[in-house]
């Protein structure tokens, strides 16, 4: 998998990113309904997750984003308004696939 940051991901970290790319990131980036602002936000989220390097760091970032800050809540609202899947839509599948160790 090619990463934005050039970091090589392996094992569980790769599985986390493949899951999120297939369910959230790639559909948003490919959607004509996604604004440039949404696409930039998705790329920033990908970069921040890749910088965690480990699956545990990525999983904790996911849960932090779901918990929300003012900025992440506004971003999730923008994605929802555009009809895009957000972390919240994949939460149950993510929880089953990637439990915190």
Backbone torsions as a table, in degrees:
resi	resn	phi	psi	omega
1	UNK	NA	128.9	177.8
2	UNK	-79.5	133.4	-178.9
3	UNK	-109.2	156.0	178.4
4	UNK	-66.7	-38.7	-173.6
5	UNK	-87.8	-8.6	-177.7
6	UNK	82.0	3.2	178.4
7	UNK	-76.2	135.6	176.6
8	UNK	-85.2	125.1	179.3
9	UNK	-105.6	143.2	-179.8
10	UNK	-136.7	163.4	171.5
11	UNK	55.4	-131.1	-175.5
12	UNK	-65.5	-35.1	177.6
13	UNK	-62.7	-41.0	176.8
14	UNK	-63.8	-41.7	179.6
15	UNK	-62.6	-40.2	177.7
16	UNK	-59.9	-49.3	-177.2
17	UNK	-68.3	-37.2	176.9
18	UNK	-62.3	-41.6	177.5
19	UNK	-59.5	-52.3	-176.9
20	UNK	-67.9	-34.9	175.6
21	UNK	-62.6	-46.0	-175.8
22	UNK	-70.6	-32.4	-172.9
23	UNK	-98.3	-28.8	-174.1
24	UNK	-127.5	-57.7	-170.1
25	UNK	-65.6	-57.4	-174.8
26	UNK	-63.9	-42.6	176.3
27	UNK	-59.8	-38.3	178.7
28	UNK	-67.1	-43.3	-178.8
29	UNK	-66.7	-28.1	-178.7
30	UNK	-90.8	-10.0	-173.5
31	UNK	-78.1	131.1	173.7
32	UNK	-70.6	-15.2	178.7
33	UNK	-80.8	-16.2	-178.6
34	UNK	-81.7	126.1	177.3
35	UNK	-70.7	166.3	175.0
36	UNK	-60.0	-34.5	178.4
37	UNK	-64.1	-43.3	177.9
38	UNK	-64.3	-45.8	-179.1
39	UNK	-62.0	-39.2	177.3
40	UNK	-65.1	-40.2	178.1
41	UNK	-64.7	-38.5	177.3
42	UNK	-64.4	-45.5	178.9
43	UNK	-61.4	-38.8	177.8
44	UNK	-65.0	-41.6	178.2
45	UNK	-62.4	-43.8	177.7
46	UNK	-58.7	-47.4	-178.3
47	UNK	-60.8	-45.3	-179.4
48	UNK	-64.2	-38.2	178.2
49	UNK	-67.3	-43.9	179.1
50	UNK	-60.3	-35.4	-179.3
51	UNK	-66.5	-19.3	176.6
52	UNK	-71.0	-26.4	173.9
53	UNK	66.1	-32.8	-179.3
54	UNK	-107.6	154.6	177.8
55	UNK	-59.9	-42.3	-178.8
56	UNK	-60.0	-43.9	177.7
57	UNK	-63.3	-39.6	179.0
58	UNK	-67.3	-41.4	179.9
59	UNK	-64.9	-42.7	177.8
60	UNK	-64.2	-37.4	176.5
61	UNK	-62.7	-43.6	177.9
62	UNK	-55.5	-51.5	-177.1
63	UNK	-66.7	-33.9	176.2
64	UNK	-64.0	-41.5	179.4
65	UNK	-66.4	-39.4	178.3
66	UNK	-66.1	-42.1	178.1
67	UNK	-58.8	-43.9	169.1
68	UNK	94.6	141.6	166.1
69	UNK	-116.9	171.9	178.8
70	UNK	-55.5	-43.5	-178.4
71	UNK	-67.0	-44.9	-177.9
72	UNK	-69.5	-31.4	177.3
73	UNK	-67.6	-42.9	177.2
74	UNK	-61.9	-41.2	180.0
75	UNK	-65.2	-43.1	177.8
76	UNK	-61.6	-38.6	177.7
77	UNK	-63.9	-39.9	177.3
78	UNK	-62.1	-43.7	179.4
79	UNK	-63.6	-43.9	-180.0
80	UNK	-62.9	-42.5	179.4
81	UNK	-62.0	-28.9	178.2
82	UNK	-86.3	-0.5	179.2
83	UNK	77.9	24.2	-177.8
84	UNK	-100.0	148.0	174.5
85	UNK	-72.1	138.4	179.6
86	UNK	-114.7	179.6	175.5
87	UNK	-55.2	-36.8	-177.4
88	UNK	-61.6	-32.8	180.0
89	UNK	-74.2	-22.3	-178.5
90	UNK	-107.8	7.1	-173.8
91	UNK	-53.5	-50.1	-176.8
92	UNK	-63.2	-45.3	178.5
93	UNK	-64.8	-39.4	178.7
94	UNK	-63.1	-44.6	-178.7
95	UNK	-59.5	-41.2	179.5
96	UNK	-70.4	-40.5	-175.9
97	UNK	-75.7	-32.3	-172.3
98	UNK	-133.8	67.9	177.2
99	UNK	-66.8	148.1	175.0
100	UNK	-68.6	133.8	178.6
101	UNK	-76.4	NA	NA
